[in-house]
Amino acid sequence: MTPSLLARCRAALGFSRQELADGLGVRKETIYRWETGKARIGHPERLRGEVLALLAERGIEIERLRQELDRAA
C-alpha cells in the first residue's frame, strides 16, 4: 500500500480522512501522515485487507484498485 494508493482508495470511498480513520480504528492524523508519506504504514497487508473490505461494503467497483493493491503488496 503506497501513500498515493491509500489516498485514491479514500477518494473512491468518498471518505474524509476522519471517516477513513474511524473505519480503520486510527486517528485522522495517522491517515494524513500515511497519505503524505510522513509515516510508514506499519502493517500494509492488514491495511490493504481493511481498505478492500470498506470498498466492498460500499459496493464500489474495486477490480482496478484491487489489482493495484495486489501489485503494491
Rosetta silent file (secondary structure, phi, psi, omega in degrees, C-alpha in Angstrom):
SEQUENCE: MTPSLLARCRAALGFSRQELADGLGVRKETIYRWETGKARIGHPERLRGEVLALLAERGIEIERLRQELDRAA
SCORE:     score description
SCORE:     0.000 S_00000001
   1 L     0.000  118.081  178.601    0.000    0.000    0.000 S_00000001
   2 L   -95.644  160.482  177.758    1.572    3.239   -1.145 S_00000001
   3 H   -56.671  -44.393 -177.975    0.622    6.693    0.147 S_00000001
   4 H   -68.617  -33.845  178.536   -0.922    7.713   -3.174 S_00000001
   5 H   -69.112  -39.039  176.179   -2.885    4.470   -3.456 S_00000001
   6 H   -60.917  -43.410  178.633   -4.301    4.945    0.035 S_00000001
   7 H   -63.267  -39.090  178.636   -5.399    8.454   -0.931 S_00000001
   8 H   -66.439  -39.779  177.814   -7.020    7.107   -4.118 S_00000001
   9 H   -64.446  -41.742  178.377   -8.879    4.437   -2.160 S_00000001
  10 H   -61.839  -41.373  178.525  -10.119    7.063    0.296 S_00000001
  11 H   -64.568  -40.900  178.743  -11.300    9.200   -2.617 S_00000001
  12 H   -62.246  -34.500  177.495  -13.073    6.207   -4.176 S_00000001
  13 H   -73.851  -20.521 -175.573  -14.858    5.680   -0.865 S_00000001
  14 L    73.745   25.452 -176.469  -15.845    9.347   -0.758 S_00000001
  15 L   -95.684  146.246  165.999  -14.464    9.467    2.786 S_00000001
  16 L   -77.008  170.846  176.138  -12.844   12.310    4.620 S_00000001
  17 H   -61.628  -37.319  179.575   -9.658   11.447    6.483 S_00000001
  18 H   -64.220  -43.069  179.910  -11.719   11.321    9.674 S_00000001
  19 H   -63.764  -41.938  177.708  -14.225    8.887    8.162 S_00000001
  20 H   -66.359  -41.699  178.286  -11.467    6.588    6.931 S_00000001
  21 H   -58.998  -43.796  178.428   -9.713    6.836   10.287 S_00000001
  22 H   -61.570  -42.050  179.884  -12.935    5.852   12.048 S_00000001
  23 H   -66.313  -27.778 -177.521  -13.370    2.892    9.701 S_00000001
  24 H  -100.612   -8.425  179.989   -9.816    1.714   10.326 S_00000001
  25 L    75.164   32.732  177.040   -9.675    2.469   14.033 S_00000001
  26 L  -128.007  175.888  177.598   -6.873    5.022   13.811 S_00000001
  27 L   -84.820  153.824 -179.694   -6.620    8.785   14.216 S_00000001
  28 H   -63.751  -29.156  177.001   -7.165   11.123   11.262 S_00000001
  29 H   -64.146  -32.523  177.052   -3.628   12.438   11.773 S_00000001
  30 H   -65.610  -43.607  177.392   -2.386    8.918   11.097 S_00000001
  31 H   -59.483  -45.680  179.201   -4.246    8.866    7.765 S_00000001
  32 H   -58.014  -47.675 -178.136   -2.695   12.237    6.901 S_00000001
  33 H   -65.374  -38.821  177.355    0.804   11.013    7.747 S_00000001
  34 H   -64.466  -46.801 -176.509    0.323    7.800    5.758 S_00000001
  35 H   -66.869  -30.118 -178.724   -1.050    9.632    2.713 S_00000001
  36 H   -93.625   -2.689  179.632    1.707   12.221    2.710 S_00000001
  37 L    77.939   11.105  179.790    4.471    9.690    3.323 S_00000001
  38 L   -78.390  -15.902  176.294    5.410   11.317    6.642 S_00000001
  39 L  -139.242  143.156  178.007    4.870    7.984    8.412 S_00000001
  40 L   -78.750  140.498  175.836    5.413    4.437    7.242 S_00000001
  41 L   -74.395  116.345 -172.391    2.365    2.172    7.166 S_00000001
  42 L   -67.416  -38.245 -178.348    3.208   -0.346    9.872 S_00000001
  43 L  -131.447   75.669 -173.624    1.116   -3.290    8.644 S_00000001
  44 H   -61.401  -31.817 -179.847    0.448   -2.726    4.937 S_00000001
  45 H   -67.018  -42.783  179.010   -1.089   -6.183    4.410 S_00000001
  46 H   -65.938  -43.564  179.000   -3.634   -5.638    7.174 S_00000001
  47 H   -60.969  -42.566  178.547   -4.403   -2.129    5.940 S_00000001
  48 H   -56.151  -48.528 -179.879   -4.867   -3.475    2.410 S_00000001
  49 H   -62.604  -41.374 -179.840   -7.428   -6.008    3.625 S_00000001
  50 H   -67.343  -39.441  178.786   -9.308   -3.453    5.699 S_00000001
  51 H   -67.688  -42.555  177.159   -9.456   -0.952    2.837 S_00000001
  52 H   -60.428  -39.790  178.571  -10.664   -3.646    0.421 S_00000001
  53 H   -63.616  -42.106  177.651  -13.383   -4.600    2.918 S_00000001
  54 H   -62.468  -42.169  178.520  -14.521   -0.981    3.188 S_00000001
  55 H   -62.542  -44.261 -178.894  -14.646   -0.682   -0.598 S_00000001
  56 H   -65.312  -40.614  178.690  -16.625   -3.923   -0.892 S_00000001
  57 H   -58.886  -35.195 -178.491  -19.080   -2.846    1.840 S_00000001
  58 L   -87.508    0.017  177.691  -19.841    0.292   -0.112 S_00000001
  59 L    69.579   27.571 -178.240  -20.317   -1.649   -3.343 S_00000001
  60 L   -84.184  135.261  176.467  -17.548    0.233   -5.090 S_00000001
  61 L   -61.886  112.761 -170.565  -16.107   -1.315   -8.241 S_00000001
  62 L  -114.823    4.133 -172.812  -12.769   -2.314   -6.888 S_00000001
  63 H   -57.904  -48.196 -179.576  -11.189   -4.521   -9.505 S_00000001
  64 H   -64.747  -43.685  177.266   -8.683   -1.935  -10.752 S_00000001
  65 H   -63.730  -39.112  178.281   -7.900   -0.776   -7.219 S_00000001
  66 H   -60.904  -42.901  178.908   -7.612   -4.415   -6.108 S_00000001
  67 H   -62.021  -41.772  178.196   -5.076   -5.067   -8.882 S_00000001
  68 H   -66.263  -40.144  177.845   -3.052   -2.030   -7.794 S_00000001
  69 H   -63.209  -40.781  179.197   -3.243   -3.132   -4.164 S_00000001
  70 H   -63.671  -41.320  178.914   -2.061   -6.620   -5.142 S_00000001
  71 H   -67.071  -33.432 -178.072    0.898   -5.188   -7.061 S_00000001
  72 H   -79.710  -12.975 -177.008    1.795   -2.915   -4.140 S_00000001
  73 L   -70.386    0.000    0.000    1.710   -5.786   -1.607 S_00000001
